[in-house]
């Protein structure tokens, strides 16, 4: 299976697709629209985290700028009734941080903004993604966030578990209000991370 591609962006043959040349071989990959916008012009050096999807009639590559986008894509694929096209549409409409926030807050309306997602599908997705995205249970005691230590340390531990890198976490913590329960601080941090993506 192909897990990543590093090479030169050769072409964008159609909307949502790129061809990346690696050592003389051109790999065609489908990417979310927000990733497409960040890749630059043909000739640019690019790196994609790749999910290889094998079907009866084809092997399709899906490319992502960050590992957390690929993890979310794979979690979405594991949900009932979600295929690659819908998973890609969801990640084209929202970042992993925004998706995590929607799941944590049971925000059906945000998921309904994605083309092809109705209220029933959104409600089912929220339920399934709570387990698949391995999110902290915000209603549980504080020990869920790594036990002991300061509230900021617990928020940092929760964000680390969600796959955010140290620089993103530091920026989100700097923007946080020190007051309030840990679960409120985590929600605020996730909102901040979603804004900065």
Biotite code that builds the C-alpha atoms (Angstrom):
import biotite.structure as struc

atoms = struc.array([
    struc.Atom([0.000, 0.000, 0.000], chain_id="A", res_id=1, res_name="UNK", atom_name="CA", element="C"),
    struc.Atom([1.138, 3.572, -0.677], chain_id="A", res_id=2, res_name="UNK", atom_name="CA", element="C"),
    struc.Atom([1.268, 5.623, 2.540], chain_id="A", res_id=3, res_name="UNK", atom_name="CA", element="C"),
    struc.Atom([2.781, 8.888, 1.285], chain_id="A", res_id=4, res_name="UNK", atom_name="CA", element="C"),
    struc.Atom([4.067, 10.667, -1.821], chain_id="A", res_id=5, res_name="UNK", atom_name="CA", element="C"),
    struc.Atom([6.870, 13.215, -2.051], chain_id="A", res_id=6, res_name="UNK", atom_name="CA", element="C"),
    struc.Atom([7.522, 14.640, -5.469], chain_id="A", res_id=7, res_name="UNK", atom_name="CA", element="C"),
    struc.Atom([6.639, 17.300, -8.022], chain_id="A", res_id=8, res_name="UNK", atom_name="CA", element="C"),
    struc.Atom([3.106, 18.465, -8.718], chain_id="A", res_id=9, res_name="UNK", atom_name="CA", element="C"),
    struc.Atom([2.771, 17.836, -12.459], chain_id="A", res_id=10, res_name="UNK", atom_name="CA", element="C"),
    struc.Atom([-0.879, 18.533, -13.223], chain_id="A", res_id=11, res_name="UNK", atom_name="CA", element="C"),
    struc.Atom([-4.407, 19.005, -11.927], chain_id="A", res_id=12, res_name="UNK", atom_name="CA", element="C"),
    struc.Atom([-6.294, 16.914, -14.510], chain_id="A", res_id=13, res_name="UNK", atom_name="CA", element="C"),
    struc.Atom([-9.728, 17.580, -13.016], chain_id="A", res_id=14, res_name="UNK", atom_name="CA", element="C"),
    struc.Atom([-11.329, 19.256, -10.033], chain_id="A", res_id=15, res_name="UNK", atom_name="CA", element="C"),
    struc.Atom([-10.122, 17.588, -6.844], chain_id="A", res_id=16, res_name="UNK", atom_name="CA", element="C"),
    struc.Atom([-7.350, 15.566, -8.513], chain_id="A", res_id=17, res_name="UNK", atom_name="CA", element="C"),
    struc.Atom([-3.592, 15.995, -8.780], chain_id="A", res_id=18, res_name="UNK", atom_name="CA", element="C"),
    struc.Atom([-0.761, 14.115, -10.451], chain_id="A", res_id=19, res_name="UNK", atom_name="CA", element="C"),
    struc.Atom([2.419, 13.927, -8.405], chain_id="A", res_id=20, res_name="UNK", atom_name="CA", element="C"),
    struc.Atom([5.557, 12.674, -10.128], chain_id="A", res_id=21, res_name="UNK", atom_name="CA", element="C"),
    struc.Atom([7.871, 10.594, -7.946], chain_id="A", res_id=22, res_name="UNK", atom_name="CA", element="C"),
    struc.Atom([11.089, 9.301, -9.565], chain_id="A", res_id=23, res_name="UNK", atom_name="CA", element="C"),
    struc.Atom([9.584, 9.410, -13.040], chain_id="A", res_id=24, res_name="UNK", atom_name="CA", element="C"),
    struc.Atom([6.228, 7.838, -12.096], chain_id="A", res_id=25, res_name="UNK", atom_name="CA", element="C"),
    struc.Atom([3.090, 9.997, -12.048], chain_id="A", res_id=26, res_name="UNK", atom_name="CA", element="C"),
    struc.Atom([0.623, 9.123, -9.270], chain_id="A", res_id=27, res_name="UNK", atom_name="CA", element="C"),
    struc.Atom([-2.937, 10.383, -9.635], chain_id="A", res_id=28, res_name="UNK", atom_name="CA", element="C"),
    struc.Atom([-4.574, 11.246, -6.298], chain_id="A", res_id=29, res_name="UNK", atom_name="CA", element="C"),
    struc.Atom([-7.908, 12.718, -5.245], chain_id="A", res_id=30, res_name="UNK", atom_name="CA", element="C"),
    struc.Atom([-7.564, 15.466, -2.636], chain_id="A", res_id=31, res_name="UNK", atom_name="CA", element="C"),
    struc.Atom([-9.986, 17.643, -0.612], chain_id="A", res_id=32, res_name="UNK", atom_name="CA", element="C"),
    struc.Atom([-10.541, 21.081, -2.152], chain_id="A", res_id=33, res_name="UNK", atom_name="CA", element="C"),
    struc.Atom([-8.844, 22.867, 0.774], chain_id="A", res_id=34, res_name="UNK", atom_name="CA", element="C"),
    struc.Atom([-5.698, 20.746, 0.238], chain_id="A", res_id=35, res_name="UNK", atom_name="CA", element="C"),
    struc.Atom([-5.786, 21.472, -3.501], chain_id="A", res_id=36, res_name="UNK", atom_name="CA", element="C"),
    struc.Atom([-5.692, 25.196, -2.750], chain_id="A", res_id=37, res_name="UNK", atom_name="CA", element="C"),
    struc.Atom([-2.552, 24.783, -0.591], chain_id="A", res_id=38, res_name="UNK", atom_name="CA", element="C"),
    struc.Atom([-0.484, 22.689, -3.013], chain_id="A", res_id=39, res_name="UNK", atom_name="CA", element="C"),
    struc.Atom([0.691, 25.524, -5.218], chain_id="A", res_id=40, res_name="UNK", atom_name="CA", element="C"),
    struc.Atom([1.272, 25.626, -8.973], chain_id="A", res_id=41, res_name="UNK", atom_name="CA", element="C"),
    struc.Atom([2.473, 22.766, -11.184], chain_id="A", res_id=42, res_name="UNK", atom_name="CA", element="C"),
    struc.Atom([6.219, 22.343, -10.678], chain_id="A", res_id=43, res_name="UNK", atom_name="CA", element="C"),
    struc.Atom([5.936, 22.771, -6.892], chain_id="A", res_id=44, res_name="UNK", atom_name="CA", element="C"),
    struc.Atom([7.438, 20.174, -4.581], chain_id="A", res_id=45, res_name="UNK", atom_name="CA", element="C"),
    struc.Atom([4.651, 18.507, -2.587], chain_id="A", res_id=46, res_name="UNK", atom_name="CA", element="C"),
    struc.Atom([4.213, 15.914, 0.130], chain_id="A", res_id=47, res_name="UNK", atom_name="CA", element="C"),
    struc.Atom([0.943, 14.033, 0.598], chain_id="A", res_id=48, res_name="UNK", atom_name="CA", element="C"),
    struc.Atom([-0.171, 11.597, 3.287], chain_id="A", res_id=49, res_name="UNK", atom_name="CA", element="C"),
    struc.Atom([-1.945, 8.929, 1.234], chain_id="A", res_id=50, res_name="UNK", atom_name="CA", element="C"),
    struc.Atom([-4.807, 6.522, 1.818], chain_id="A", res_id=51, res_name="UNK", atom_name="CA", element="C"),
    struc.Atom([-4.840, 3.709, -0.760], chain_id="A", res_id=52, res_name="UNK", atom_name="CA", element="C"),
    struc.Atom([-8.396, 2.589, -1.473], chain_id="A", res_id=53, res_name="UNK", atom_name="CA", element="C"),
    struc.Atom([-8.714, -0.770, -3.229], chain_id="A", res_id=54, res_name="UNK", atom_name="CA", element="C"),
    struc.Atom([-11.897, -1.576, -5.138], chain_id="A", res_id=55, res_name="UNK", atom_name="CA", element="C"),
    struc.Atom([-12.803, -4.448, -7.412], chain_id="A", res_id=56, res_name="UNK", atom_name="CA", element="C"),
    struc.Atom([-12.205, -2.359, -10.515], chain_id="A", res_id=57, res_name="UNK", atom_name="CA", element="C"),
    struc.Atom([-9.592, 0.188, -9.375], chain_id="A", res_id=58, res_name="UNK", atom_name="CA", element="C"),
    struc.Atom([-6.931, 1.283, -6.898], chain_id="A", res_id=59, res_name="UNK", atom_name="CA", element="C"),
    struc.Atom([-7.555, 4.911, -5.952], chain_id="A", res_id=60, res_name="UNK", atom_name="CA", element="C"),
    struc.Atom([-5.188, 7.181, -4.013], chain_id="A", res_id=61, res_name="UNK", atom_name="CA", element="C"),
    struc.Atom([-6.505, 9.895, -1.693], chain_id="A", res_id=62, res_name="UNK", atom_name="CA", element="C"),
    struc.Atom([-3.988, 12.549, -0.645], chain_id="A", res_id=63, res_name="UNK", atom_name="CA", element="C"),
    struc.Atom([-3.910, 14.835, 2.405], chain_id="A", res_id=64, res_name="UNK", atom_name="CA", element="C"),
    struc.Atom([-1.614, 17.611, 3.594], chain_id="A", res_id=65, res_name="UNK", atom_name="CA", element="C"),
    struc.Atom([-1.629, 16.403, 7.229], chain_id="A", res_id=66, res_name="UNK", atom_name="CA", element="C"),
    struc.Atom([-1.720, 12.988, 8.890], chain_id="A", res_id=67, res_name="UNK", atom_name="CA", element="C"),
    struc.Atom([-4.762, 14.026, 10.972], chain_id="A", res_id=68, res_name="UNK", atom_name="CA", element="C"),
    struc.Atom([-6.728, 14.639, 7.747], chain_id="A", res_id=69, res_name="UNK", atom_name="CA", element="C"),
    struc.Atom([-5.924, 11.095, 6.602], chain_id="A", res_id=70, res_name="UNK", atom_name="CA", element="C"),
    struc.Atom([-6.895, 9.701, 10.036], chain_id="A", res_id=71, res_name="UNK", atom_name="CA", element="C"),
    struc.Atom([-10.251, 11.524, 9.854], chain_id="A", res_id=72, res_name="UNK", atom_name="CA", element="C"),
    struc.Atom([-10.804, 10.267, 6.294], chain_id="A", res_id=73, res_name="UNK", atom_name="CA", element="C"),
    struc.Atom([-10.176, 6.678, 7.416], chain_id="A", res_id=74, res_name="UNK", atom_name="CA", element="C"),
    struc.Atom([-12.455, 7.116, 10.452], chain_id="A", res_id=75, res_name="UNK", atom_name="CA", element="C"),
    struc.Atom([-15.194, 8.448, 8.155], chain_id="A", res_id=76, res_name="UNK", atom_name="CA", element="C"),
    struc.Atom([-14.763, 5.494, 5.778], chain_id="A", res_id=77, res_name="UNK", atom_name="CA", element="C"),
    struc.Atom([-15.354, 3.164, 8.713], chain_id="A", res_id=78, res_name="UNK", atom_name="CA", element="C"),
    struc.Atom([-18.724, 4.773, 9.434], chain_id="A", res_id=79, res_name="UNK", atom_name="CA", element="C"),
    struc.Atom([-21.836, 3.061, 8.051], chain_id="A", res_id=80, res_name="UNK", atom_name="CA", element="C"),
    struc.Atom([-22.848, 4.314, 4.616], chain_id="A", res_id=81, res_name="UNK", atom_name="CA", element="C"),
    struc.Atom([-19.861, 6.628, 4.103], chain_id="A", res_id=82, res_name="UNK", atom_name="CA", element="C"),
    struc.Atom([-17.825, 6.093, 0.951], chain_id="A", res_id=83, res_name="UNK", atom_name="CA", element="C"),
    struc.Atom([-14.696, 7.908, -0.233], chain_id="A", res_id=84, res_name="UNK", atom_name="CA", element="C"),
    struc.Atom([-16.663, 10.610, -2.094], chain_id="A", res_id=85, res_name="UNK", atom_name="CA", element="C"),
    struc.Atom([-18.684, 11.623, 0.973], chain_id="A", res_id=86, res_name="UNK", atom_name="CA", element="C"),
    struc.Atom([-15.636, 11.407, 3.274], chain_id="A", res_id=87, res_name="UNK", atom_name="CA", element="C"),
    struc.Atom([-13.736, 13.675, 0.861], chain_id="A", res_id=88, res_name="UNK", atom_name="CA", element="C"),
    struc.Atom([-16.694, 16.097, 0.700], chain_id="A", res_id=89, res_name="UNK", atom_name="CA", element="C"),
    struc.Atom([-16.754, 16.317, 4.516], chain_id="A", res_id=90, res_name="UNK", atom_name="CA", element="C"),
    struc.Atom([-13.014, 17.042, 4.691], chain_id="A", res_id=91, res_name="UNK", atom_name="CA", element="C"),
    struc.Atom([-13.366, 19.581, 1.862], chain_id="A", res_id=92, res_name="UNK", atom_name="CA", element="C"),
    struc.Atom([-15.967, 21.398, 3.971], chain_id="A", res_id=93, res_name="UNK", atom_name="CA", element="C"),
    struc.Atom([-14.270, 21.247, 7.389], chain_id="A", res_id=94, res_name="UNK", atom_name="CA", element="C"),
    struc.Atom([-10.882, 20.669, 8.964], chain_id="A", res_id=95, res_name="UNK", atom_name="CA", element="C"),
    struc.Atom([-10.254, 17.741, 11.321], chain_id="A", res_id=96, res_name="UNK", atom_name="CA", element="C"),
    struc.Atom([-10.386, 20.231, 14.216], chain_id="A", res_id=97, res_name="UNK", atom_name="CA", element="C"),
    struc.Atom([-13.803, 21.535, 13.096], chain_id="A", res_id=98, res_name="UNK", atom_name="CA", element="C"),
    struc.Atom([-15.052, 17.960, 12.651], chain_id="A", res_id=99, res_name="UNK", atom_name="CA", element="C"),
    struc.Atom([-13.781, 17.050, 16.136], chain_id="A", res_id=100, res_name="UNK", atom_name="CA", element="C"),
    struc.Atom([-15.547, 20.092, 17.590], chain_id="A", res_id=101, res_name="UNK", atom_name="CA", element="C"),
    struc.Atom([-18.806, 19.170, 15.812], chain_id="A", res_id=102, res_name="UNK", atom_name="CA", element="C"),
    struc.Atom([-18.572, 15.618, 17.181], chain_id="A", res_id=103, res_name="UNK", atom_name="CA", element="C"),
    struc.Atom([-17.744, 16.770, 20.711], chain_id="A", res_id=104, res_name="UNK", atom_name="CA", element="C"),
    struc.Atom([-20.664, 19.220, 20.702], chain_id="A", res_id=105, res_name="UNK", atom_name="CA", element="C"),
    struc.Atom([-23.166, 16.941, 18.887], chain_id="A", res_id=106, res_name="UNK", atom_name="CA", element="C"),
    struc.Atom([-23.477, 19.686, 16.262], chain_id="A", res_id=107, res_name="UNK", atom_name="CA", element="C"),
    struc.Atom([-25.800, 18.115, 13.663], chain_id="A", res_id=108, res_name="UNK", atom_name="CA", element="C"),
    struc.Atom([-26.315, 21.454, 11.878], chain_id="A", res_id=109, res_name="UNK", atom_name="CA", element="C"),
    struc.Atom([-22.612, 21.866, 11.043], chain_id="A", res_id=110, res_name="UNK", atom_name="CA", element="C"),
    struc.Atom([-22.445, 18.414, 9.440], chain_id="A", res_id=111, res_name="UNK", atom_name="CA", element="C"),
    struc.Atom([-25.655, 19.169, 7.505], chain_id="A", res_id=112, res_name="UNK", atom_name="CA", element="C"),
    struc.Atom([-23.765, 21.992, 5.728], chain_id="A", res_id=113, res_name="UNK", atom_name="CA", element="C"),
    struc.Atom([-21.835, 19.299, 3.808], chain_id="A", res_id=114, res_name="UNK", atom_name="CA", element="C"),
    struc.Atom([-23.500, 18.539, 0.452], chain_id="A", res_id=115, res_name="UNK", atom_name="CA", element="C"),
    struc.Atom([-25.129, 15.099, 0.612], chain_id="A", res_id=116, res_name="UNK", atom_name="CA", element="C"),
    struc.Atom([-25.443, 14.971, 4.422], chain_id="A", res_id=117, res_name="UNK", atom_name="CA", element="C"),
    struc.Atom([-28.969, 15.169, 5.844], chain_id="A", res_id=118, res_name="UNK", atom_name="CA", element="C"),
    struc.Atom([-30.051, 15.277, 9.490], chain_id="A", res_id=119, res_name="UNK", atom_name="CA", element="C"),
    struc.Atom([-30.361, 11.488, 9.863], chain_id="A", res_id=120, res_name="UNK", atom_name="CA", element="C"),
    struc.Atom([-26.943, 10.851, 8.306], chain_id="A", res_id=121, res_name="UNK", atom_name="CA", element="C"),
    struc.Atom([-25.381, 13.637, 10.406], chain_id="A", res_id=122, res_name="UNK", atom_name="CA", element="C"),
    struc.Atom([-26.850, 12.268, 13.652], chain_id="A", res_id=123, res_name="UNK", atom_name="CA", element="C"),
    struc.Atom([-25.634, 8.743, 12.842], chain_id="A", res_id=124, res_name="UNK", atom_name="CA", element="C"),
    struc.Atom([-22.181, 10.045, 11.871], chain_id="A", res_id=125, res_name="UNK", atom_name="CA", element="C"),
    struc.Atom([-21.822, 11.996, 15.113], chain_id="A", res_id=126, res_name="UNK", atom_name="CA", element="C"),
    struc.Atom([-22.629, 8.875, 17.094], chain_id="A", res_id=127, res_name="UNK", atom_name="CA", element="C"),
    struc.Atom([-20.217, 6.641, 15.168], chain_id="A", res_id=128, res_name="UNK", atom_name="CA", element="C"),
    struc.Atom([-17.388, 9.180, 15.022], chain_id="A", res_id=129, res_name="UNK", atom_name="CA", element="C"),
    struc.Atom([-17.307, 9.584, 18.805], chain_id="A", res_id=130, res_name="UNK", atom_name="CA", element="C"),
    struc.Atom([-15.784, 6.116, 19.010], chain_id="A", res_id=131, res_name="UNK", atom_name="CA", element="C"),
    struc.Atom([-13.866, 6.153, 15.717], chain_id="A", res_id=132, res_name="UNK", atom_name="CA", element="C"),
    struc.Atom([-12.087, 9.493, 16.229], chain_id="A", res_id=133, res_name="UNK", atom_name="CA", element="C"),
    struc.Atom([-10.940, 8.388, 19.723], chain_id="A", res_id=134, res_name="UNK", atom_name="CA", element="C"),
    struc.Atom([-12.033, 11.692, 21.266], chain_id="A", res_id=135, res_name="UNK", atom_name="CA", element="C"),
    struc.Atom([-11.758, 12.342, 24.993], chain_id="A", res_id=136, res_name="UNK", atom_name="CA", element="C"),
    struc.Atom([-15.063, 11.953, 26.818], chain_id="A", res_id=137, res_name="UNK", atom_name="CA", element="C"),
    struc.Atom([-15.689, 15.477, 28.027], chain_id="A", res_id=138, res_name="UNK", atom_name="CA", element="C"),
    struc.Atom([-18.346, 14.425, 30.508], chain_id="A", res_id=139, res_name="UNK", atom_name="CA", element="C"),
    struc.Atom([-15.951, 12.121, 32.382], chain_id="A", res_id=140, res_name="UNK", atom_name="CA", element="C"),
    struc.Atom([-13.741, 13.074, 35.333], chain_id="A", res_id=141, res_name="UNK", atom_name="CA", element="C"),
    struc.Atom([-10.667, 15.145, 34.652], chain_id="A", res_id=142, res_name="UNK", atom_name="CA", element="C"),
    struc.Atom([-8.377, 12.089, 34.797], chain_id="A", res_id=143, res_name="UNK", atom_name="CA", element="C"),
    struc.Atom([-9.441, 11.341, 31.221], chain_id="A", res_id=144, res_name="UNK", atom_name="CA", element="C"),
    struc.Atom([-7.075, 14.117, 30.124], chain_id="A", res_id=145, res_name="UNK", atom_name="CA", element="C"),
    struc.Atom([-3.972, 12.538, 31.589], chain_id="A", res_id=146, res_name="UNK", atom_name="CA", element="C"),
    struc.Atom([-4.598, 12.711, 35.321], chain_id="A", res_id=147, res_name="UNK", atom_name="CA", element="C"),
    struc.Atom([-3.122, 15.105, 37.879], chain_id="A", res_id=148, res_name="UNK", atom_name="CA", element="C"),
    struc.Atom([-1.326, 18.295, 36.900], chain_id="A", res_id=149, res_name="UNK", atom_name="CA", element="C"),
    struc.Atom([-2.678, 21.663, 35.913], chain_id="A", res_id=150, res_name="UNK", atom_name="CA", element="C"),
    struc.Atom([-5.764, 22.279, 33.812], chain_id="A", res_id=151, res_name="UNK", atom_name="CA", element="C"),
    struc.Atom([-3.535, 23.575, 31.004], chain_id="A", res_id=152, res_name="UNK", atom_name="CA", element="C"),
    struc.Atom([-1.516, 20.349, 31.161], chain_id="A", res_id=153, res_name="UNK", atom_name="CA", element="C"),
    struc.Atom([-4.717, 18.323, 30.907], chain_id="A", res_id=154, res_name="UNK", atom_name="CA", element="C"),
    struc.Atom([-5.885, 20.347, 27.909], chain_id="A", res_id=155, res_name="UNK", atom_name="CA", element="C"),
    struc.Atom([-2.440, 19.889, 26.303], chain_id="A", res_id=156, res_name="UNK", atom_name="CA", element="C"),
    struc.Atom([-2.666, 16.103, 26.869], chain_id="A", res_id=157, res_name="UNK", atom_name="CA", element="C"),
    struc.Atom([-6.154, 15.960, 25.303], chain_id="A", res_id=158, res_name="UNK", atom_name="CA", element="C"),
    struc.Atom([-5.038, 17.921, 22.218], chain_id="A", res_id=159, res_name="UNK", atom_name="CA", element="C"),
    struc.Atom([-1.923, 15.762, 21.868], chain_id="A", res_id=160, res_name="UNK", atom_name="CA", element="C"),
    struc.Atom([-4.131, 12.641, 21.876], chain_id="A", res_id=161, res_name="UNK", atom_name="CA", element="C"),
    struc.Atom([-6.193, 14.212, 19.093], chain_id="A", res_id=162, res_name="UNK", atom_name="CA", element="C"),
    struc.Atom([-3.035, 14.449, 16.962], chain_id="A", res_id=163, res_name="UNK", atom_name="CA", element="C"),
    struc.Atom([-2.265, 18.190, 17.030], chain_id="A", res_id=164, res_name="UNK", atom_name="CA", element="C"),
    struc.Atom([1.392, 19.167, 16.822], chain_id="A", res_id=165, res_name="UNK", atom_name="CA", element="C"),
    struc.Atom([3.131, 21.115, 19.630], chain_id="A", res_id=166, res_name="UNK", atom_name="CA", element="C"),
    struc.Atom([3.142, 24.462, 17.771], chain_id="A", res_id=167, res_name="UNK", atom_name="CA", element="C"),
    struc.Atom([-0.624, 24.287, 17.118], chain_id="A", res_id=168, res_name="UNK", atom_name="CA", element="C"),
    struc.Atom([-1.263, 23.324, 20.754], chain_id="A", res_id=169, res_name="UNK", atom_name="CA", element="C"),
    struc.Atom([0.943, 26.149, 22.066], chain_id="A", res_id=170, res_name="UNK", atom_name="CA", element="C"),
    struc.Atom([-0.908, 28.735, 19.933], chain_id="A", res_id=171, res_name="UNK", atom_name="CA", element="C"),
    struc.Atom([-4.314, 27.403, 21.075], chain_id="A", res_id=172, res_name="UNK", atom_name="CA", element="C"),
    struc.Atom([-3.249, 27.442, 24.752], chain_id="A", res_id=173, res_name="UNK", atom_name="CA", element="C"),
    struc.Atom([-1.950, 31.015, 24.437], chain_id="A", res_id=174, res_name="UNK", atom_name="CA", element="C"),
    struc.Atom([-5.409, 32.095, 23.250], chain_id="A", res_id=175, res_name="UNK", atom_name="CA", element="C"),
    struc.Atom([-7.218, 30.293, 26.099], chain_id="A", res_id=176, res_name="UNK", atom_name="CA", element="C"),
    struc.Atom([-8.929, 31.881, 29.058], chain_id="A", res_id=177, res_name="UNK", atom_name="CA", element="C"),
    struc.Atom([-7.450, 30.309, 32.197], chain_id="A", res_id=178, res_name="UNK", atom_name="CA", element="C"),
    struc.Atom([-10.827, 30.072, 33.965], chain_id="A", res_id=179, res_name="UNK", atom_name="CA", element="C"),
    struc.Atom([-13.380, 27.296, 33.618], chain_id="A", res_id=180, res_name="UNK", atom_name="CA", element="C"),
    struc.Atom([-13.519, 23.510, 33.740], chain_id="A", res_id=181, res_name="UNK", atom_name="CA", element="C"),
    struc.Atom([-11.097, 21.463, 31.642], chain_id="A", res_id=182, res_name="UNK", atom_name="CA", element="C"),
    struc.Atom([-13.819, 20.274, 29.239], chain_id="A", res_id=183, res_name="UNK", atom_name="CA", element="C"),
    struc.Atom([-14.791, 23.898, 28.474], chain_id="A", res_id=184, res_name="UNK", atom_name="CA", element="C"),
    struc.Atom([-11.125, 24.776, 27.901], chain_id="A", res_id=185, res_name="UNK", atom_name="CA", element="C"),
    struc.Atom([-10.734, 21.820, 25.495], chain_id="A", res_id=186, res_name="UNK", atom_name="CA", element="C"),
    struc.Atom([-13.794, 22.944, 23.491], chain_id="A", res_id=187, res_name="UNK", atom_name="CA", element="C"),
    struc.Atom([-12.403, 26.501, 23.333], chain_id="A", res_id=188, res_name="UNK", atom_name="CA", element="C"),
    struc.Atom([-9.003, 25.206, 22.219], chain_id="A", res_id=189, res_name="UNK", atom_name="CA", element="C"),
    struc.Atom([-10.616, 23.081, 19.477], chain_id="A", res_id=190, res_name="UNK", atom_name="CA", element="C"),
    struc.Atom([-12.541, 26.115, 18.216], chain_id="A", res_id=191, res_name="UNK", atom_name="CA", element="C"),
    struc.Atom([-9.309, 28.127, 18.145], chain_id="A", res_id=192, res_name="UNK", atom_name="CA", element="C"),
    struc.Atom([-7.510, 25.345, 16.256], chain_id="A", res_id=193, res_name="UNK", atom_name="CA", element="C"),
    struc.Atom([-10.382, 25.128, 13.733], chain_id="A", res_id=194, res_name="UNK", atom_name="CA", element="C"),
    struc.Atom([-10.138, 28.896, 13.135], chain_id="A", res_id=195, res_name="UNK", atom_name="CA", element="C"),
    struc.Atom([-6.376, 28.736, 12.549], chain_id="A", res_id=196, res_name="UNK", atom_name="CA", element="C"),
    struc.Atom([-6.431, 25.857, 10.037], chain_id="A", res_id=197, res_name="UNK", atom_name="CA", element="C"),
])
